[in-house]
Amino acid sequence: MKHTVKILGTGCPKCQNLTKVVTEVIAENQLDASVEKVEDIMAIMQYNVMLTPALVVDEKVVMKGRIPSKEEVLDFLN
């Protein structure tokens, strides 16, 4: 099953770090997932997110306001 992953954030260092962690987990575990960065504040607000970075998997907000561990990201994607 292919997952759609979105990183919500304005491009801050935490947002960049989250993108790095997510892409590494996908590559290391050979997961079928696409990653999209959402930096438009109006688009972010549609997810009812006030703290960034946030992680959205298959249109569900699974984490916001912090950087998850690689293990947590893998759990979100499984």
PDB file of N, CA, C and O in Angstrom:
ATOM      1  N   MET A   1       0.833  -1.184   0.000  1.00  0.00           N
ATOM      2  CA  MET A   1       0.000   0.000   0.000  1.00  0.00           C
ATOM      3  C   MET A   1       0.877   1.246   0.000  1.00  0.00           C
ATOM      4  O   MET A   1       1.746   1.400   0.858  1.00  0.00           O
ATOM      5  N   LYS A   2       0.651   2.118  -0.946  1.00  0.00           N
ATOM      6  CA  LYS A   2       1.436   3.336  -1.037  1.00  0.00           C
ATOM      7  C   LYS A   2       0.868   4.390  -0.087  1.00  0.00           C
ATOM      8  O   LYS A   2      -0.327   4.683  -0.098  1.00  0.00           O
ATOM      9  N   HIS A   3       1.749   4.946   0.729  1.00  0.00           N
ATOM     10  CA  HIS A   3       1.347   5.990   1.668  1.00  0.00           C
ATOM     11  C   HIS A   3       1.632   7.363   1.071  1.00  0.00           C
ATOM     12  O   HIS A   3       2.578   7.547   0.306  1.00  0.00           O
ATOM     13  N   THR A   4       0.794   8.312   1.439  1.00  0.00           N
ATOM     14  CA  THR A   4       1.035   9.705   1.111  1.00  0.00           C
ATOM     15  C   THR A   4       1.424  10.404   2.406  1.00  0.00           C
ATOM     16  O   THR A   4       0.644  10.458   3.357  1.00  0.00           O
ATOM     17  N   VAL A   5       2.636  10.937   2.429  1.00  0.00           N
ATOM     18  CA  VAL A   5       3.159  11.587   3.624  1.00  0.00           C
ATOM     19  C   VAL A   5       3.326  13.070   3.326  1.00  0.00           C
ATOM     20  O   VAL A   5       3.875  13.454   2.294  1.00  0.00           O
ATOM     21  N   LYS A   6       2.844  13.891   4.248  1.00  0.00           N
ATOM     22  CA  LYS A   6       3.007  15.338   4.101  1.00  0.00           C
ATOM     23  C   LYS A   6       3.716  15.880   5.327  1.00  0.00           C
ATOM     24  O   LYS A   6       3.396  15.532   6.463  1.00  0.00           O
ATOM     25  N   ILE A   7       4.692  16.745   5.065  1.00  0.00           N
ATOM     26  CA  ILE A   7       5.402  17.453   6.117  1.00  0.00           C
ATOM     27  C   ILE A   7       4.831  18.870   6.130  1.00  0.00           C
ATOM     28  O   ILE A   7       4.979  19.613   5.159  1.00  0.00           O
ATOM     29  N   LEU A   8       4.186  19.237   7.217  1.00  0.00           N
ATOM     30  CA  LEU A   8       3.621  20.576   7.322  1.00  0.00           C
ATOM     31  C   LEU A   8       4.578  21.468   8.092  1.00  0.00           C
ATOM     32  O   LEU A   8       4.934  21.165   9.231  1.00  0.00           O
ATOM     33  N   GLY A   9       4.994  22.561   7.477  1.00  0.00           N
ATOM     34  CA  GLY A   9       5.894  23.498   8.140  1.00  0.00           C
ATOM     35  C   GLY A   9       6.387  24.537   7.167  1.00  0.00           C
ATOM     36  O   GLY A   9       6.318  24.357   5.951  1.00  0.00           O
ATOM     37  N   THR A  10       6.883  25.619   7.711  1.00  0.00           N
ATOM     38  CA  THR A  10       7.259  26.765   6.889  1.00  0.00           C
ATOM     39  C   THR A  10       8.692  26.712   6.372  1.00  0.00           C
ATOM     40  O   THR A  10       9.166  27.679   5.777  1.00  0.00           O
ATOM     41  N   GLY A  11       9.382  25.605   6.587  1.00  0.00           N
ATOM     42  CA  GLY A  11      10.749  25.484   6.091  1.00  0.00           C
ATOM     43  C   GLY A  11      11.793  25.748   7.158  1.00  0.00           C
ATOM     44  O   GLY A  11      12.972  25.912   6.844  1.00  0.00           O
ATOM     45  N   CYS A  12      11.372  25.793   8.428  1.00  0.00           N
ATOM     46  CA  CYS A  12      12.291  26.037   9.537  1.00  0.00           C
ATOM     47  C   CYS A  12      13.238  24.842   9.704  1.00  0.00           C
ATOM     48  O   CYS A  12      13.008  23.790   9.106  1.00  0.00           O
ATOM     49  N   PRO A  13      14.292  24.988  10.502  1.00  0.00           N
ATOM     50  CA  PRO A  13      15.221  23.868  10.701  1.00  0.00           C
ATOM     51  C   PRO A  13      14.541  22.598  11.222  1.00  0.00           C
ATOM     52  O   PRO A  13      14.910  21.499  10.809  1.00  0.00           O
ATOM     53  N   LYS A  14      13.561  22.723  12.117  1.00  0.00           N
ATOM     54  CA  LYS A  14      12.849  21.535  12.612  1.00  0.00           C
ATOM     55  C   LYS A  14      12.089  20.855  11.475  1.00  0.00           C
ATOM     56  O   LYS A  14      12.047  19.627  11.397  1.00  0.00           O
ATOM     57  N   CYS A  15      11.496  21.652  10.604  1.00  0.00           N
ATOM     58  CA  CYS A  15      10.753  21.095   9.468  1.00  0.00           C
ATOM     59  C   CYS A  15      11.704  20.349   8.539  1.00  0.00           C
ATOM     60  O   CYS A  15      11.376  19.274   8.038  1.00  0.00           O
ATOM     61  N   GLN A  16      12.868  20.918   8.315  1.00  0.00           N
ATOM     62  CA  GLN A  16      13.865  20.275   7.466  1.00  0.00           C
ATOM     63  C   GLN A  16      14.360  18.981   8.096  1.00  0.00           C
ATOM     64  O   GLN A  16      14.583  17.988   7.403  1.00  0.00           O
ATOM     65  N   ASN A  17      14.529  19.001   9.419  1.00  0.00           N
ATOM     66  CA  ASN A  17      14.980  17.806  10.131  1.00  0.00           C
ATOM     67  C   ASN A  17      13.925  16.706  10.040  1.00  0.00           C
ATOM     68  O   ASN A  17      14.266  15.540   9.840  1.00  0.00           O
ATOM     69  N   LEU A  18      12.641  17.065  10.187  1.00  0.00           N
ATOM     70  CA  LEU A  18      11.568  16.086  10.066  1.00  0.00           C
ATOM     71  C   LEU A  18      11.565  15.467   8.667  1.00  0.00           C
ATOM     72  O   LEU A  18      11.404  14.255   8.523  1.00  0.00           O
ATOM     73  N   THR A  19      11.740  16.289   7.652  1.00  0.00           N
ATOM     74  CA  THR A  19      11.788  15.790   6.273  1.00  0.00           C
ATOM     75  C   THR A  19      12.916  14.782   6.117  1.00  0.00           C
ATOM     76  O   THR A  19      12.743  13.740   5.485  1.00  0.00           O
ATOM     77  N   LYS A  20      14.071  15.094   6.695  1.00  0.00           N
ATOM     78  CA  LYS A  20      15.236  14.203   6.621  1.00  0.00           C
ATOM     79  C   LYS A  20      14.938  12.865   7.301  1.00  0.00           C
ATOM     80  O   LYS A  20      15.220  11.806   6.740  1.00  0.00           O
ATOM     81  N   VAL A  21      14.374  12.912   8.497  1.00  0.00           N
ATOM     82  CA  VAL A  21      14.069  11.680   9.239  1.00  0.00           C
ATOM     83  C   VAL A  21      13.080  10.816   8.459  1.00  0.00           C
ATOM     84  O   VAL A  21      13.278   9.608   8.327  1.00  0.00           O
ATOM     85  N   VAL A  22      12.018  11.433   7.944  1.00  0.00           N
ATOM     86  CA  VAL A  22      10.989  10.689   7.212  1.00  0.00           C
ATOM     87  C   VAL A  22      11.558  10.057   5.945  1.00  0.00           C
ATOM     88  O   VAL A  22      11.304   8.884   5.670  1.00  0.00           O
ATOM     89  N   THR A  23      12.325  10.824   5.173  1.00  0.00           N
ATOM     90  CA  THR A  23      12.875  10.277   3.930  1.00  0.00           C
ATOM     91  C   THR A  23      13.882   9.163   4.214  1.00  0.00           C
ATOM     92  O   THR A  23      13.970   8.200   3.451  1.00  0.00           O
ATOM     93  N   GLU A  24      14.640   9.284   5.299  1.00  0.00           N
ATOM     94  CA  GLU A  24      15.587   8.218   5.660  1.00  0.00           C
ATOM     95  C   GLU A  24      14.843   6.939   6.035  1.00  0.00           C
ATOM     96  O   GLU A  24      15.237   5.849   5.618  1.00  0.00           O
ATOM     97  N   VAL A  25      13.773   7.061   6.818  1.00  0.00           N
ATOM     98  CA  VAL A  25      12.996   5.879   7.225  1.00  0.00           C
ATOM     99  C   VAL A  25      12.403   5.194   6.000  1.00  0.00           C
ATOM    100  O   VAL A  25      12.437   3.968   5.894  1.00  0.00           O
ATOM    101  N   ILE A  26      11.863   5.975   5.084  1.00  0.00           N
ATOM    102  CA  ILE A  26      11.271   5.406   3.864  1.00  0.00           C
ATOM    103  C   ILE A  26      12.335   4.663   3.049  1.00  0.00           C
ATOM    104  O   ILE A  26      12.101   3.552   2.573  1.00  0.00           O
ATOM    105  N   ALA A  27      13.502   5.289   2.897  1.00  0.00           N
ATOM    106  CA  ALA A  27      14.578   4.668   2.110  1.00  0.00           C
ATOM    107  C   ALA A  27      15.143   3.427   2.806  1.00  0.00           C
ATOM    108  O   ALA A  27      15.333   2.389   2.172  1.00  0.00           O
ATOM    109  N   GLU A  28      15.410   3.537   4.110  1.00  0.00           N
ATOM    110  CA  GLU A  28      16.026   2.424   4.848  1.00  0.00           C
ATOM    111  C   GLU A  28      15.119   1.204   4.903  1.00  0.00           C
ATOM    112  O   GLU A  28      15.603   0.073   4.952  1.00  0.00           O
ATOM    113  N   ASN A  29      13.801   1.423   4.896  1.00  0.00           N
ATOM    114  CA  ASN A  29      12.857   0.318   5.020  1.00  0.00           C
ATOM    115  C   ASN A  29      12.172  -0.022   3.691  1.00  0.00           C
ATOM    116  O   ASN A  29      11.253  -0.840   3.642  1.00  0.00           O
ATOM    117  N   GLN A  30      12.639   0.627   2.615  1.00  0.00           N
ATOM    118  CA  GLN A  30      12.125   0.397   1.268  1.00  0.00           C
ATOM    119  C   GLN A  30      10.597   0.444   1.235  1.00  0.00           C
ATOM    120  O   GLN A  30       9.941  -0.435   0.677  1.00  0.00           O
ATOM    121  N   LEU A  31      10.049   1.502   1.853  1.00  0.00           N
ATOM    122  CA  LEU A  31       8.597   1.671   1.910  1.00  0.00           C
ATOM    123  C   LEU A  31       8.089   2.355   0.645  1.00  0.00           C
ATOM    124  O   LEU A  31       8.804   3.130   0.010  1.00  0.00           O
ATOM    125  N   ASP A  32       6.866   2.058   0.300  1.00  0.00           N
ATOM    126  CA  ASP A  32       6.219   2.673  -0.853  1.00  0.00           C
ATOM    127  C   ASP A  32       5.462   3.899  -0.353  1.00  0.00           C
ATOM    128  O   ASP A  32       4.323   3.796   0.103  1.00  0.00           O
ATOM    129  N   ALA A  33       6.104   5.048  -0.444  1.00  0.00           N
ATOM    130  CA  ALA A  33       5.494   6.274   0.072  1.00  0.00           C
ATOM    131  C   ALA A  33       5.998   7.475  -0.710  1.00  0.00           C
ATOM    132  O   ALA A  33       7.145   7.518  -1.154  1.00  0.00           O
ATOM    133  N   SER A  34       5.116   8.444  -0.866  1.00  0.00           N
ATOM    134  CA  SER A  34       5.515   9.708  -1.485  1.00  0.00           C
ATOM    135  C   SER A  34       5.525  10.770  -0.396  1.00  0.00           C
ATOM    136  O   SER A  34       4.688  10.753   0.506  1.00  0.00           O
ATOM    137  N   VAL A  35       6.477  11.693  -0.486  1.00  0.00           N
ATOM    138  CA  VAL A  35       6.611  12.751   0.517  1.00  0.00           C
ATOM    139  C   VAL A  35       6.381  14.091  -0.151  1.00  0.00           C
ATOM    140  O   VAL A  35       6.951  14.394  -1.199  1.00  0.00           O
ATOM    141  N   GLU A  36       5.533  14.883   0.479  1.00  0.00           N
ATOM    142  CA  GLU A  36       5.221  16.217  -0.021  1.00  0.00           C
ATOM    143  C   GLU A  36       5.428  17.215   1.113  1.00  0.00           C
ATOM    144  O   GLU A  36       4.972  16.999   2.236  1.00  0.00           O
ATOM    145  N   LYS A  37       6.118  18.306   0.807  1.00  0.00           N
ATOM    146  CA  LYS A  37       6.292  19.371   1.793  1.00  0.00           C
ATOM    147  C   LYS A  37       5.198  20.415   1.570  1.00  0.00           C
ATOM    148  O   LYS A  37       4.989  20.888   0.453  1.00  0.00           O
ATOM    149  N   VAL A  38       4.513  20.760   2.646  1.00  0.00           N
ATOM    150  CA  VAL A  38       3.463  21.774   2.587  1.00  0.00           C
ATOM    151  C   VAL A  38       3.934  22.960   3.414  1.00  0.00           C
ATOM    152  O   VAL A  38       3.992  22.886   4.641  1.00  0.00           O
ATOM    153  N   GLU A  39       4.273  24.070   2.729  1.00  0.00           N
ATOM    154  CA  GLU A  39       4.809  25.241   3.417  1.00  0.00           C
ATOM    155  C   GLU A  39       3.839  26.418   3.438  1.00  0.00           C
ATOM    156  O   GLU A  39       4.085  27.410   4.124  1.00  0.00           O
ATOM    157  N   ASP A  40       2.735  26.317   2.691  1.00  0.00           N
ATOM    158  CA  ASP A  40       1.757  27.396   2.653  1.00  0.00           C
ATOM    159  C   ASP A  40       0.939  27.394   3.950  1.00  0.00           C
ATOM    160  O   ASP A  40       0.301  26.397   4.288  1.00  0.00           O
ATOM    161  N   ILE A  41       0.966  28.513   4.663  1.00  0.00           N
ATOM    162  CA  ILE A  41       0.326  28.593   5.976  1.00  0.00           C
ATOM    163  C   ILE A  41      -1.175  28.324   5.904  1.00  0.00           C
ATOM    164  O   ILE A  41      -1.740  27.727   6.820  1.00  0.00           O
ATOM    165  N   MET A  42      -1.816  28.752   4.836  1.00  0.00           N
ATOM    166  CA  MET A  42      -3.260  28.509   4.697  1.00  0.00           C
ATOM    167  C   MET A  42      -3.544  27.018   4.505  1.00  0.00           C
ATOM    168  O   MET A  42      -4.528  26.498   5.031  1.00  0.00           O
ATOM    169  N   ALA A  43      -2.691  26.342   3.757  1.00  0.00           N
ATOM    170  CA  ALA A  43      -2.846  24.896   3.566  1.00  0.00           C
ATOM    171  C   ALA A  43      -2.595  24.151   4.881  1.00  0.00           C
ATOM    172  O   ALA A  43      -3.282  23.177   5.188  1.00  0.00           O
ATOM    173  N   ILE A  44      -1.612  24.611   5.650  1.00  0.00           N
ATOM    174  CA  ILE A  44      -1.311  23.993   6.943  1.00  0.00           C
ATOM    175  C   ILE A  44      -2.501  24.146   7.885  1.00  0.00           C
ATOM    176  O   ILE A  44      -2.859  23.207   8.596  1.00  0.00           O
ATOM    177  N   MET A  45      -3.108  25.322   7.889  1.00  0.00           N
ATOM    178  CA  MET A  45      -4.239  25.584   8.779  1.00  0.00           C
ATOM    179  C   MET A  45      -5.443  24.709   8.448  1.00  0.00           C
ATOM    180  O   MET A  45      -6.273  24.468   9.324  1.00  0.00           O
ATOM    181  N   GLN A  46      -5.563  24.231   7.224  1.00  0.00           N
ATOM    182  CA  GLN A  46      -6.667  23.340   6.855  1.00  0.00           C
ATOM    183  C   GLN A  46      -6.599  22.010   7.609  1.00  0.00           C
ATOM    184  O   GLN A  46      -7.598  21.302   7.736  1.00  0.00           O
ATOM    185  N   TYR A  47      -5.405  21.686   8.107  1.00  0.00           N
ATOM    186  CA  TYR A  47      -5.241  20.469   8.906  1.00  0.00           C
ATOM    187  C   TYR A  47      -5.448  20.743  10.394  1.00  0.00           C
ATOM    188  O   TYR A  47      -5.264  19.849  11.220  1.00  0.00           O
ATOM    189  N   ASN A  48      -5.833  21.982  10.744  1.00  0.00           N
ATOM    190  CA  ASN A  48      -6.058  22.388  12.125  1.00  0.00           C
ATOM    191  C   ASN A  48      -4.786  22.220  12.961  1.00  0.00           C
ATOM    192  O   ASN A  48      -4.837  21.791  14.114  1.00  0.00           O
ATOM    193  N   VAL A  49      -3.651  22.564  12.359  1.00  0.00           N
ATOM    194  CA  VAL A  49      -2.352  22.443  13.010  1.00  0.00           C
ATOM    195  C   VAL A  49      -1.861  23.836  13.381  1.00  0.00           C
ATOM    196  O   VAL A  49      -1.765  24.721  12.530  1.00  0.00           O
ATOM    197  N   MET A  50      -1.549  24.019  14.668  1.00  0.00           N
ATOM    198  CA  MET A  50      -1.021  25.295  15.139  1.00  0.00           C
ATOM    199  C   MET A  50       0.468  25.189  15.483  1.00  0.00           C
ATOM    200  O   MET A  50       1.159  26.204  15.566  1.00  0.00           O
ATOM    201  N   LEU A  51       0.955  23.984  15.680  1.00  0.00           N
ATOM    202  CA  LEU A  51       2.364  23.751  15.991  1.00  0.00           C
ATOM    203  C   LEU A  51       3.012  23.012  14.832  1.00  0.00           C
ATOM    204  O   LEU A  51       2.517  21.976  14.388  1.00  0.00           O
ATOM    205  N   THR A  52       4.120  23.553  14.349  1.00  0.00           N
ATOM    206  CA  THR A  52       4.866  22.856  13.307  1.00  0.00           C
ATOM    207  C   THR A  52       6.231  22.475  13.868  1.00  0.00           C
ATOM    208  O   THR A  52       6.696  23.102  14.819  1.00  0.00           O
ATOM    209  N   PRO A  53       6.869  21.485  13.314  1.00  0.00           N
ATOM    210  CA  PRO A  53       6.429  20.727  12.148  1.00  0.00           C
ATOM    211  C   PRO A  53       5.333  19.745  12.522  1.00  0.00           C
ATOM    212  O   PRO A  53       5.171  19.382  13.687  1.00  0.00           O
ATOM    213  N   ALA A  54       4.592  19.327  11.521  1.00  0.00           N
ATOM    214  CA  ALA A  54       3.562  18.308  11.708  1.00  0.00           C
ATOM    215  C   ALA A  54       3.723  17.256  10.620  1.00  0.00           C
ATOM    216  O   ALA A  54       4.203  17.536   9.522  1.00  0.00           O
ATOM    217  N   LEU A  55       3.316  16.061  10.949  1.00  0.00           N
ATOM    218  CA  LEU A  55       3.428  14.939  10.022  1.00  0.00           C
ATOM    219  C   LEU A  55       2.028  14.398   9.737  1.00  0.00           C
ATOM    220  O   LEU A  55       1.269  14.078  10.652  1.00  0.00           O
ATOM    221  N   VAL A  56       1.708  14.305   8.458  1.00  0.00           N
ATOM    222  CA  VAL A  56       0.406  13.803   8.024  1.00  0.00           C
ATOM    223  C   VAL A  56       0.654  12.544   7.196  1.00  0.00           C
ATOM    224  O   VAL A  56       1.421  12.564   6.233  1.00  0.00           O
ATOM    225  N   VAL A  57      -0.002  11.452   7.581  1.00  0.00           N
ATOM    226  CA  VAL A  57       0.106  10.196   6.839  1.00  0.00           C
ATOM    227  C   VAL A  57      -1.291   9.835   6.344  1.00  0.00           C
ATOM    228  O   VAL A  57      -2.221   9.661   7.132  1.00  0.00           O
ATOM    229  N   ASP A  58      -1.417   9.728   5.040  1.00  0.00           N
ATOM    230  CA  ASP A  58      -2.699   9.395   4.417  1.00  0.00           C
ATOM    231  C   ASP A  58      -3.817  10.310   4.923  1.00  0.00           C
ATOM    232  O   ASP A  58      -4.903   9.850   5.277  1.00  0.00           O
ATOM    233  N   GLU A  59      -3.531  11.599   4.948  1.00  0.00           N
ATOM    234  CA  GLU A  59      -4.476  12.663   5.319  1.00  0.00           C
ATOM    235  C   GLU A  59      -4.867  12.679   6.793  1.00  0.00           C
ATOM    236  O   GLU A  59      -5.847  13.326   7.159  1.00  0.00           O
ATOM    237  N   LYS A  60      -4.117  11.976   7.647  1.00  0.00           N
ATOM    238  CA  LYS A  60      -4.365  12.001   9.085  1.00  0.00           C
ATOM    239  C   LYS A  60      -3.137  12.595   9.789  1.00  0.00           C
ATOM    240  O   LYS A  60      -2.015  12.129   9.595  1.00  0.00           O
ATOM    241  N   VAL A  61      -3.366  13.630  10.606  1.00  0.00           N
ATOM    242  CA  VAL A  61      -2.265  14.229  11.365  1.00  0.00           C
ATOM    243  C   VAL A  61      -1.865  13.235  12.454  1.00  0.00           C
ATOM    244  O   VAL A  61      -2.668  12.898  13.324  1.00  0.00           O
ATOM    245  N   VAL A  62      -0.619  12.773  12.397  1.00  0.00           N
ATOM    246  CA  VAL A  62      -0.158  11.762  13.350  1.00  0.00           C
ATOM    247  C   VAL A  62       0.813  12.329  14.383  1.00  0.00           C
ATOM    248  O   VAL A  62       1.078  11.692  15.403  1.00  0.00           O
ATOM    249  N   MET A  63       1.344  13.530  14.121  1.00  0.00           N
ATOM    250  CA  MET A  63       2.302  14.117  15.045  1.00  0.00           C
ATOM    251  C   MET A  63       2.429  15.597  14.741  1.00  0.00           C
ATOM    252  O   MET A  63       2.392  16.006  13.581  1.00  0.00           O
ATOM    253  N   LYS A  64       2.584  16.420  15.811  1.00  0.00           N
ATOM    254  CA  LYS A  64       2.819  17.844  15.582  1.00  0.00           C
ATOM    255  C   LYS A  64       3.649  18.435  16.708  1.00  0.00           C
ATOM    256  O   LYS A  64       3.575  18.009  17.860  1.00  0.00           O
ATOM    257  N   GLY A  65       4.450  19.442  16.331  1.00  0.00           N
ATOM    258  CA  GLY A  65       5.217  20.199  17.303  1.00  0.00           C
ATOM    259  C   GLY A  65       6.543  19.630  17.740  1.00  0.00           C
ATOM    260  O   GLY A  65       7.203  20.209  18.603  1.00  0.00           O
ATOM    261  N   ARG A  66       6.954  18.510  17.170  1.00  0.00           N
ATOM    262  CA  ARG A  66       8.247  17.922  17.567  1.00  0.00           C
ATOM    263  C   ARG A  66       8.773  17.028  16.446  1.00  0.00           C
ATOM    264  O   ARG A  66       8.094  16.792  15.447  1.00  0.00           O
ATOM    265  N   ILE A  67      10.001  16.538  16.637  1.00  0.00           N
ATOM    266  CA  ILE A  67      10.616  15.621  15.682  1.00  0.00           C
ATOM    267  C   ILE A  67      10.500  14.209  16.260  1.00  0.00           C
ATOM    268  O   ILE A  67      11.055  13.941  17.326  1.00  0.00           O
ATOM    269  N   PRO A  68       9.798  13.310  15.588  1.00  0.00           N
ATOM    270  CA  PRO A  68       9.693  11.935  16.099  1.00  0.00           C
ATOM    271  C   PRO A  68      10.970  11.152  15.827  1.00  0.00           C
ATOM    272  O   PRO A  68      11.780  11.520  14.975  1.00  0.00           O
ATOM    273  N   SER A  69      11.128  10.065  16.573  1.00  0.00           N
ATOM    274  CA  SER A  69      12.261   9.171  16.321  1.00  0.00           C
ATOM    275  C   SER A  69      11.976   8.393  15.036  1.00  0.00           C
ATOM    276  O   SER A  69      10.851   8.377  14.536  1.00  0.00           O
ATOM    277  N   LYS A  70      13.019   7.752  14.517  1.00  0.00           N
ATOM    278  CA  LYS A  70      12.840   6.922  13.321  1.00  0.00           C
ATOM    279  C   LYS A  70      11.865   5.781  13.602  1.00  0.00           C
ATOM    280  O   LYS A  70      11.088   5.391  12.731  1.00  0.00           O
ATOM    281  N   GLU A  71      11.910   5.246  14.830  1.00  0.00           N
ATOM    282  CA  GLU A  71      11.003   4.157  15.194  1.00  0.00           C
ATOM    283  C   GLU A  71       9.551   4.635  15.167  1.00  0.00           C
ATOM    284  O   GLU A  71       8.665   3.919  14.701  1.00  0.00           O
ATOM    285  N   GLU A  72       9.313   5.845  15.667  1.00  0.00           N
ATOM    286  CA  GLU A  72       7.951   6.389  15.647  1.00  0.00           C
ATOM    287  C   GLU A  72       7.460   6.586  14.211  1.00  0.00           C
ATOM    288  O   GLU A  72       6.317   6.263  13.889  1.00  0.00           O
ATOM    289  N   VAL A  73       8.322   7.111  13.366  1.00  0.00           N
ATOM    290  CA  VAL A  73       7.935   7.330  11.961  1.00  0.00           C
ATOM    291  C   VAL A  73       7.592   5.996  11.312  1.00  0.00           C
ATOM    292  O   VAL A  73       6.606   5.891  10.583  1.00  0.00           O
ATOM    293  N   LEU A  74       8.405   4.981  11.577  1.00  0.00           N
ATOM    294  CA  LEU A  74       8.137   3.660  11.017  1.00  0.00           C
ATOM    295  C   LEU A  74       6.779   3.128  11.507  1.00  0.00           C
ATOM    296  O   LEU A  74       6.029   2.529  10.736  1.00  0.00           O
ATOM    297  N   ASP A  75       6.473   3.349  12.776  1.00  0.00           N
ATOM    298  CA  ASP A  75       5.166   2.935  13.302  1.00  0.00           C
ATOM    299  C   ASP A  75       4.029   3.661  12.580  1.00  0.00           C
ATOM    300  O   ASP A  75       3.011   3.054  12.248  1.00  0.00           O
ATOM    301  N   PHE A  76       4.207   4.948  12.341  1.00  0.00           N
ATOM    302  CA  PHE A  76       3.171   5.722  11.652  1.00  0.00           C
ATOM    303  C   PHE A  76       2.926   5.178  10.234  1.00  0.00           C
ATOM    304  O   PHE A  76       1.806   5.238   9.726  1.00  0.00           O
ATOM    305  N   LEU A  77       3.966   4.656   9.616  1.00  0.00           N
ATOM    306  CA  LEU A  77       3.878   4.204   8.223  1.00  0.00           C
ATOM    307  C   LEU A  77       3.482   2.727   8.097  1.00  0.00           C
ATOM    308  O   LEU A  77       3.244   2.236   6.994  1.00  0.00           O
ATOM    309  N   ASN A  78       3.415   2.032   9.219  1.00  0.00           N
ATOM    310  CA  ASN A  78       3.036   0.601   9.181  1.00  0.00           C
ATOM    311  C   ASN A  78       1.634   0.386   9.704  1.00  0.00           C
ATOM    312  O   ASN A  78       1.157  -0.748   9.743  1.00  0.00           O
TER     313      ASN A  78
END
